[in-house]
Amino acid sequence: MKKRSRRTLDQDDSLCCCEYIDRHGGRSHMAACCCDCEDLDDACDRWMKKKPQSPDSLSRVINTINDRLRVPWISGARQVDISVIPPLILLPVFLHIAALHYLLGILVLTAVPIMVLWYYYFTHRKKGRTLFFLSLVLFSLFYMFYLFITEVVPRGDVNHLQLAAVTSGVALTVISLIITKRGPGYVRPHPNDTHSTVTYHKPPPDVDAAYLNGAQHQVVIANHEQTGESGTEQQGVQRRNWCAVCKVVRPPRAGHCRICGVCILRLDHHCVWINSCVGQANHRNFLLTLVFFLLTSLYGISLVLRSVCPDQNVMTALFYCPDVYKQFSSALCFTCAWYSGIVTGGLLHLLLLQLINVSFNVTEREARLALREKTARSLLWGLIIDTGVYSQGFRTNWTEFLTMSKASETSNHKPSDLV
């Protein structure tokens, strides 16, 4: 008993910058990252003895590495998601390889999108959260800007006004992304419907961290499926909108995200590129982020092509730029312009779909459900999905979208306020 109480006392003490609480609940130190690695030892021992690996051995090793991969912080070492690292290493390597020869450029710029799409469908099928795509987006943005400053600007073909425009575009894109990441608008349980609470002192891994509002614990509210309001019709609506996971009655057009683990107001879709849902509170900022990124990217690509292919028209320089591979610096800038063009094309398609959906007052989630149930009209090879449920005309639809309430949450209570 004395030993147990002492362990609790030690864990309640403040952590130094290199200490942390590991996934097993024990107090650990960053210096001991290579100590007591039973999962890795077991996997290596089985491999050396040519024994079959257990089904979960690889996942346990990855979880151990991910748990011990940390950086020092004031209130204790912060965990670094292992999925953040691959883009930081692979993207510069691939782009430099592609700049060596135009055949390598074709091979790399074809393989990279295929690999990213494969990883997207792999993670989407498992309904898992990953920071890989957000890391790829941010690092691509900053790395392209870094190459623009170090390789293109010194050529003397970019004036101060053009440099200020590109810098402002990058800054506005990042600021808009930060605002978008604040939250899509969560469906909170109403205090009057609460009859019991359960407190978790460690946040579950399958729940969006932004839902906890920075709290170190989460309170799951066990609501009654039926409220005190009478009427068979009202009870039927509540049963249809009842979320058995979040224990809340969802308002119209809200939906449960299986990746974030929470219910979102006017859920559009879960975007892997921002590692968050797009809902009522951040949908406008999401479109604004896409617009800022696309304008900055298109303008930056035009400046790069004018610098490395001065004798060619901007519209044709991306497809025909003679002698660009004679100098590695020019080849690298040309390769980055192609990479940025591929990313821009994909996001331009996403923005086009979003604008069409807003014009018809339909969310991506509602469009998928309507197509699955065969209750919607599909036009222009699936670009336009008209459910005919909420649409009130082009002007009214856009007015409704642009005037959506910022105070989108049904309650201002934090989960901890309901204890």
Disulfide bonds with the S-S distance in Angstrom:
Cys309-Cys321 1.59
